[in-house]
Amino acid sequence: MLCDFCRKREGVLTDRTVVNNGMVEFHFCEECYADIRRSGHSAFEVMSRLAAREGKECPVCGTTTADFAASFMFGCPECYRNMQKTAVGAAEASQGGASVHVGKRPKGERNAG
């Protein structure tokens, strides 16, 4: 899994934060994590600022990537179309990097793979 900050090196360190009763998880390479620690800000704060700087915003409802990072909720169906990469990345991060669901399933359900 790539570092969520630089998107270049392997994300070997995980930072978890509870936001709005949900868990937000970021993966960092050692270099980026050290830089974030030196900044004096939390990883969540740094990543929220990065998302806001990327300037992605839904043209219909105004939801930003920072809004999504804080709540894991989009404001309208158009948000997903405009910020699909953000949503997929968040889903994979919440599944430990897997691109399919890895949690519990109803009895009798099998893995799709």
PyMOL CGO cylinders between C-alpha atoms (Angstrom):
from pymol import cmd
from pymol.cgo import CYLINDER

trace = [
    CYLINDER, 0.00, 0.00, 0.00, 1.37, 3.42, -0.91, 0.3, 1, 1, 1, 1, 1, 1,
    CYLINDER, 1.37, 3.42, -0.91, 1.90, 6.25, 1.54, 0.3, 1, 1, 1, 1, 1, 1,
    CYLINDER, 1.90, 6.25, 1.54, -1.28, 8.37, 1.67, 0.3, 1, 1, 1, 1, 1, 1,
    CYLINDER, -1.28, 8.37, 1.67, 0.80, 11.55, 1.85, 0.3, 1, 1, 1, 1, 1, 1,
    CYLINDER, 0.80, 11.55, 1.85, 3.48, 11.27, -0.84, 0.3, 1, 1, 1, 1, 1, 1,
    CYLINDER, 3.48, 11.27, -0.84, 1.88, 8.42, -2.84, 0.3, 1, 1, 1, 1, 1, 1,
    CYLINDER, 1.88, 8.42, -2.84, 5.40, 7.31, -3.84, 0.3, 1, 1, 1, 1, 1, 1,
    CYLINDER, 5.40, 7.31, -3.84, 6.81, 5.07, -1.11, 0.3, 1, 1, 1, 1, 1, 1,
    CYLINDER, 6.81, 5.07, -1.11, 5.35, 2.09, 0.74, 0.3, 1, 1, 1, 1, 1, 1,
    CYLINDER, 5.35, 2.09, 0.74, 3.03, 3.03, 3.62, 0.3, 1, 1, 1, 1, 1, 1,
    CYLINDER, 3.03, 3.03, 3.62, 4.49, 1.05, 6.53, 0.3, 1, 1, 1, 1, 1, 1,
    CYLINDER, 4.49, 1.05, 6.53, 3.11, 3.08, 9.46, 0.3, 1, 1, 1, 1, 1, 1,
    CYLINDER, 3.11, 3.08, 9.46, -0.60, 3.40, 10.26, 0.3, 1, 1, 1, 1, 1, 1,
    CYLINDER, -0.60, 3.40, 10.26, -2.25, 6.31, 12.05, 0.3, 1, 1, 1, 1, 1, 1,
    CYLINDER, -2.25, 6.31, 12.05, -5.83, 5.85, 13.26, 0.3, 1, 1, 1, 1, 1, 1,
    CYLINDER, -5.83, 5.85, 13.26, -8.11, 8.64, 14.48, 0.3, 1, 1, 1, 1, 1, 1,
    CYLINDER, -8.11, 8.64, 14.48, -11.74, 8.55, 15.62, 0.3, 1, 1, 1, 1, 1, 1,
    CYLINDER, -11.74, 8.55, 15.62, -13.78, 11.22, 13.82, 0.3, 1, 1, 1, 1, 1, 1,
    CYLINDER, -13.78, 11.22, 13.82, -17.56, 11.56, 14.12, 0.3, 1, 1, 1, 1, 1, 1,
    CYLINDER, -17.56, 11.56, 14.12, -17.84, 8.11, 15.74, 0.3, 1, 1, 1, 1, 1, 1,
    CYLINDER, -17.84, 8.11, 15.74, -15.95, 6.52, 12.84, 0.3, 1, 1, 1, 1, 1, 1,
    CYLINDER, -15.95, 6.52, 12.84, -12.37, 5.38, 12.41, 0.3, 1, 1, 1, 1, 1, 1,
    CYLINDER, -12.37, 5.38, 12.41, -10.15, 7.24, 9.94, 0.3, 1, 1, 1, 1, 1, 1,
    CYLINDER, -10.15, 7.24, 9.94, -6.96, 5.42, 9.00, 0.3, 1, 1, 1, 1, 1, 1,
    CYLINDER, -6.96, 5.42, 9.00, -3.94, 6.72, 7.09, 0.3, 1, 1, 1, 1, 1, 1,
    CYLINDER, -3.94, 6.72, 7.09, -0.82, 4.85, 5.98, 0.3, 1, 1, 1, 1, 1, 1,
    CYLINDER, -0.82, 4.85, 5.98, 2.53, 6.64, 5.81, 0.3, 1, 1, 1, 1, 1, 1,
    CYLINDER, 2.53, 6.64, 5.81, 6.08, 5.90, 4.77, 0.3, 1, 1, 1, 1, 1, 1,
    CYLINDER, 6.08, 5.90, 4.77, 8.68, 6.49, 7.48, 0.3, 1, 1, 1, 1, 1, 1,
    CYLINDER, 8.68, 6.49, 7.48, 9.90, 9.74, 5.90, 0.3, 1, 1, 1, 1, 1, 1,
    CYLINDER, 9.90, 9.74, 5.90, 6.48, 11.38, 5.63, 0.3, 1, 1, 1, 1, 1, 1,
    CYLINDER, 6.48, 11.38, 5.63, 5.43, 10.24, 9.10, 0.3, 1, 1, 1, 1, 1, 1,
    CYLINDER, 5.43, 10.24, 9.10, 8.59, 11.76, 10.58, 0.3, 1, 1, 1, 1, 1, 1,
    CYLINDER, 8.59, 11.76, 10.58, 7.87, 15.04, 8.75, 0.3, 1, 1, 1, 1, 1, 1,
    CYLINDER, 7.87, 15.04, 8.75, 4.28, 15.08, 10.04, 0.3, 1, 1, 1, 1, 1, 1,
    CYLINDER, 4.28, 15.08, 10.04, 5.43, 14.42, 13.62, 0.3, 1, 1, 1, 1, 1, 1,
    CYLINDER, 5.43, 14.42, 13.62, 7.95, 17.28, 13.37, 0.3, 1, 1, 1, 1, 1, 1,
    CYLINDER, 7.95, 17.28, 13.37, 5.20, 19.61, 12.14, 0.3, 1, 1, 1, 1, 1, 1,
    CYLINDER, 5.20, 19.61, 12.14, 3.43, 19.39, 15.50, 0.3, 1, 1, 1, 1, 1, 1,
    CYLINDER, 3.43, 19.39, 15.50, 0.07, 18.62, 13.85, 0.3, 1, 1, 1, 1, 1, 1,
    CYLINDER, 0.07, 18.62, 13.85, -1.91, 15.39, 13.90, 0.3, 1, 1, 1, 1, 1, 1,
    CYLINDER, -1.91, 15.39, 13.90, -1.84, 13.14, 10.84, 0.3, 1, 1, 1, 1, 1, 1,
    CYLINDER, -1.84, 13.14, 10.84, -5.59, 13.73, 10.41, 0.3, 1, 1, 1, 1, 1, 1,
    CYLINDER, -5.59, 13.73, 10.41, -5.11, 17.50, 10.44, 0.3, 1, 1, 1, 1, 1, 1,
    CYLINDER, -5.11, 17.50, 10.44, -2.30, 17.32, 7.88, 0.3, 1, 1, 1, 1, 1, 1,
    CYLINDER, -2.30, 17.32, 7.88, -4.28, 15.00, 5.59, 0.3, 1, 1, 1, 1, 1, 1,
    CYLINDER, -4.28, 15.00, 5.59, -7.40, 17.18, 5.85, 0.3, 1, 1, 1, 1, 1, 1,
    CYLINDER, -7.40, 17.18, 5.85, -5.36, 20.22, 4.83, 0.3, 1, 1, 1, 1, 1, 1,
    CYLINDER, -5.36, 20.22, 4.83, -3.85, 18.27, 1.94, 0.3, 1, 1, 1, 1, 1, 1,
    CYLINDER, -3.85, 18.27, 1.94, -7.31, 17.24, 0.72, 0.3, 1, 1, 1, 1, 1, 1,
    CYLINDER, -7.31, 17.24, 0.72, -8.50, 20.83, 0.93, 0.3, 1, 1, 1, 1, 1, 1,
    CYLINDER, -8.50, 20.83, 0.93, -5.45, 22.01, -1.02, 0.3, 1, 1, 1, 1, 1, 1,
    CYLINDER, -5.45, 22.01, -1.02, -6.16, 19.51, -3.77, 0.3, 1, 1, 1, 1, 1, 1,
    CYLINDER, -6.16, 19.51, -3.77, -9.29, 21.58, -4.28, 0.3, 1, 1, 1, 1, 1, 1,
    CYLINDER, -9.29, 21.58, -4.28, -11.68, 18.82, -5.21, 0.3, 1, 1, 1, 1, 1, 1,
    CYLINDER, -11.68, 18.82, -5.21, -15.22, 19.96, -4.66, 0.3, 1, 1, 1, 1, 1, 1,
    CYLINDER, -15.22, 19.96, -4.66, -18.56, 18.68, -5.87, 0.3, 1, 1, 1, 1, 1, 1,
    CYLINDER, -18.56, 18.68, -5.87, -20.05, 21.18, -8.32, 0.3, 1, 1, 1, 1, 1, 1,
    CYLINDER, -20.05, 21.18, -8.32, -23.59, 20.22, -7.24, 0.3, 1, 1, 1, 1, 1, 1,
    CYLINDER, -23.59, 20.22, -7.24, -23.53, 20.33, -3.43, 0.3, 1, 1, 1, 1, 1, 1,
    CYLINDER, -23.53, 20.33, -3.43, -20.08, 21.76, -2.58, 0.3, 1, 1, 1, 1, 1, 1,
    CYLINDER, -20.08, 21.76, -2.58, -18.83, 18.79, -0.56, 0.3, 1, 1, 1, 1, 1, 1,
    CYLINDER, -18.83, 18.79, -0.56, -15.01, 18.73, -0.55, 0.3, 1, 1, 1, 1, 1, 1,
    CYLINDER, -15.01, 18.73, -0.55, -12.53, 15.90, -0.16, 0.3, 1, 1, 1, 1, 1, 1,
    CYLINDER, -12.53, 15.90, -0.16, -11.80, 17.30, 3.31, 0.3, 1, 1, 1, 1, 1, 1,
    CYLINDER, -11.80, 17.30, 3.31, -15.51, 16.99, 4.19, 0.3, 1, 1, 1, 1, 1, 1,
    CYLINDER, -15.51, 16.99, 4.19, -15.45, 13.39, 2.99, 0.3, 1, 1, 1, 1, 1, 1,
    CYLINDER, -15.45, 13.39, 2.99, -12.25, 12.63, 4.93, 0.3, 1, 1, 1, 1, 1, 1,
    CYLINDER, -12.25, 12.63, 4.93, -13.89, 13.91, 8.11, 0.3, 1, 1, 1, 1, 1, 1,
    CYLINDER, -13.89, 13.91, 8.11, -17.19, 12.05, 7.80, 0.3, 1, 1, 1, 1, 1, 1,
    CYLINDER, -17.19, 12.05, 7.80, -16.84, 9.35, 5.10, 0.3, 1, 1, 1, 1, 1, 1,
    CYLINDER, -16.84, 9.35, 5.10, -20.12, 10.67, 3.71, 0.3, 1, 1, 1, 1, 1, 1,
    CYLINDER, -20.12, 10.67, 3.71, -20.82, 12.40, 0.41, 0.3, 1, 1, 1, 1, 1, 1,
    CYLINDER, -20.82, 12.40, 0.41, -23.46, 15.09, 0.05, 0.3, 1, 1, 1, 1, 1, 1,
    CYLINDER, -23.46, 15.09, 0.05, -25.08, 13.83, -3.17, 0.3, 1, 1, 1, 1, 1, 1,
    CYLINDER, -25.08, 13.83, -3.17, -24.74, 11.19, -5.92, 0.3, 1, 1, 1, 1, 1, 1,
    CYLINDER, -24.74, 11.19, -5.92, -22.62, 13.55, -8.02, 0.3, 1, 1, 1, 1, 1, 1,
    CYLINDER, -22.62, 13.55, -8.02, -19.96, 13.59, -5.27, 0.3, 1, 1, 1, 1, 1, 1,
    CYLINDER, -19.96, 13.59, -5.27, -19.09, 9.98, -5.94, 0.3, 1, 1, 1, 1, 1, 1,
    CYLINDER, -19.09, 9.98, -5.94, -18.73, 10.60, -9.66, 0.3, 1, 1, 1, 1, 1, 1,
    CYLINDER, -18.73, 10.60, -9.66, -16.44, 13.59, -9.04, 0.3, 1, 1, 1, 1, 1, 1,
    CYLINDER, -16.44, 13.59, -9.04, -14.41, 12.13, -6.18, 0.3, 1, 1, 1, 1, 1, 1,
    CYLINDER, -14.41, 12.13, -6.18, -14.45, 8.43, -7.00, 0.3, 1, 1, 1, 1, 1, 1,
    CYLINDER, -14.45, 8.43, -7.00, -10.69, 8.01, -6.50, 0.3, 1, 1, 1, 1, 1, 1,
    CYLINDER, -10.69, 8.01, -6.50, -10.99, 9.50, -2.99, 0.3, 1, 1, 1, 1, 1, 1,
    CYLINDER, -10.99, 9.50, -2.99, -13.85, 7.15, -2.12, 0.3, 1, 1, 1, 1, 1, 1,
    CYLINDER, -13.85, 7.15, -2.12, -12.13, 4.04, -3.47, 0.3, 1, 1, 1, 1, 1, 1,
    CYLINDER, -12.13, 4.04, -3.47, -8.92, 4.93, -1.63, 0.3, 1, 1, 1, 1, 1, 1,
    CYLINDER, -8.92, 4.93, -1.63, -10.82, 5.40, 1.64, 0.3, 1, 1, 1, 1, 1, 1,
    CYLINDER, -10.82, 5.40, 1.64, -12.66, 2.09, 1.17, 0.3, 1, 1, 1, 1, 1, 1,
    CYLINDER, -12.66, 2.09, 1.17, -9.43, 0.22, 0.49, 0.3, 1, 1, 1, 1, 1, 1,
    CYLINDER, -9.43, 0.22, 0.49, -7.76, 1.86, 3.49, 0.3, 1, 1, 1, 1, 1, 1,
    CYLINDER, -7.76, 1.86, 3.49, -10.64, 0.79, 5.74, 0.3, 1, 1, 1, 1, 1, 1,
    CYLINDER, -10.64, 0.79, 5.74, -10.23, -2.81, 4.46, 0.3, 1, 1, 1, 1, 1, 1,
    CYLINDER, -10.23, -2.81, 4.46, -6.50, -2.90, 5.16, 0.3, 1, 1, 1, 1, 1, 1,
    CYLINDER, -6.50, -2.90, 5.16, -5.63, -2.28, 1.52, 0.3, 1, 1, 1, 1, 1, 1,
    CYLINDER, -5.63, -2.28, 1.52, -7.92, -4.97, 0.12, 0.3, 1, 1, 1, 1, 1, 1,
    CYLINDER, -7.92, -4.97, 0.12, -10.08, -4.09, -2.88, 0.3, 1, 1, 1, 1, 1, 1,
    CYLINDER, -10.08, -4.09, -2.88, -12.87, -6.41, -1.67, 0.3, 1, 1, 1, 1, 1, 1,
    CYLINDER, -12.87, -6.41, -1.67, -14.78, -6.67, 1.62, 0.3, 1, 1, 1, 1, 1, 1,
    CYLINDER, -14.78, -6.67, 1.62, -12.76, -8.54, 4.25, 0.3, 1, 1, 1, 1, 1, 1,
    CYLINDER, -12.76, -8.54, 4.25, -15.13, -8.29, 7.21, 0.3, 1, 1, 1, 1, 1, 1,
    CYLINDER, -15.13, -8.29, 7.21, -17.89, -10.56, 8.47, 0.3, 1, 1, 1, 1, 1, 1,
    CYLINDER, -17.89, -10.56, 8.47, -20.48, -12.03, 6.12, 0.3, 1, 1, 1, 1, 1, 1,
    CYLINDER, -20.48, -12.03, 6.12, -23.92, -13.52, 6.72, 0.3, 1, 1, 1, 1, 1, 1,
    CYLINDER, -23.92, -13.52, 6.72, -23.97, -17.26, 7.46, 0.3, 1, 1, 1, 1, 1, 1,
    CYLINDER, -23.97, -17.26, 7.46, -23.76, -19.33, 4.31, 0.3, 1, 1, 1, 1, 1, 1,
    CYLINDER, -23.76, -19.33, 4.31, -22.14, -16.57, 2.24, 0.3, 1, 1, 1, 1, 1, 1,
    CYLINDER, -22.14, -16.57, 2.24, -18.89, -17.44, 0.53, 0.3, 1, 1, 1, 1, 1, 1,
    CYLINDER, -18.89, -17.44, 0.53, -16.02, -15.30, -0.62, 0.3, 1, 1, 1, 1, 1, 1,
    CYLINDER, -16.02, -15.30, -0.62, -16.61, -13.91, -4.09, 0.3, 1, 1, 1, 1, 1, 1,
    CYLINDER, -16.61, -13.91, -4.09, -13.03, -14.72, -5.12, 0.3, 1, 1, 1, 1, 1, 1,
]
cmd.load_cgo(trace, "trace")
